[in-house]
Amino acid sequence: MIQCIRGGLSAACASKDVFAALTTLVTKGKIIQGSKIWQRMIAILILGIFLSMPSLLSAKEISNRHANHAKSMTGMASFYDVKFQGRRTASGEKFNNSALTAAHKSLPFGSLVKVTNVRNSKSVVVRINDRGPYVRGRVIDLSKAAAKKIGLSHTGTARVKLEVLKK
């Protein structure tokens, strides 16, 4: 251990006695007077901090990627069945098939989203007021009025591009 302290923190030193090397790093080359338990607790604490840093950075990167992805995405869209007319949405308001509204899994209620039909380039701006769709592969459920504006009401589903205008 004395060689580790004199030589500083090195790979060989760390591999032999990680706890002693980390304790040495904390105390700037001076041996902490006290019990081995105290030295090991400090070493474990520092080791934990170093090990958690990459995961914190990764979480931040993932968060940024998700935020960027949420601004513009493509996928399949569908529209609500008429049986939902008048029922409460997840936001608490009554569903109106004549309004330009939509359901999205994660965008905040009140978000404005431009939905463009990839096939015919027609677009509509909708307000998110519900959660869904709950069908695999779909990214948005539109009201009947919104679906009609982009030519979706005849086909039932279509590939669309979503652009978040306001969250």
Secondary structure as UniProt FT lines:
FT   HELIX           2..7
FT   HELIX           11..16
FT   HELIX           18..26
FT   TURN            27..29
FT   HELIX           36..71
FT   STRAND          72..79
FT   HELIX           82..84
FT   TURN            85..86
FT   TURN            90..91
FT   TURN            97..98
FT   STRAND          101..103
FT   TURN            109..110
FT   STRAND          112..117
FT   TURN            118..120
FT   STRAND          123..130
FT   TURN            136..137
FT   STRAND          138..142
FT   HELIX           144..149
FT   TURN            150..151
FT   TURN            153..155
FT   STRAND          157..166
//
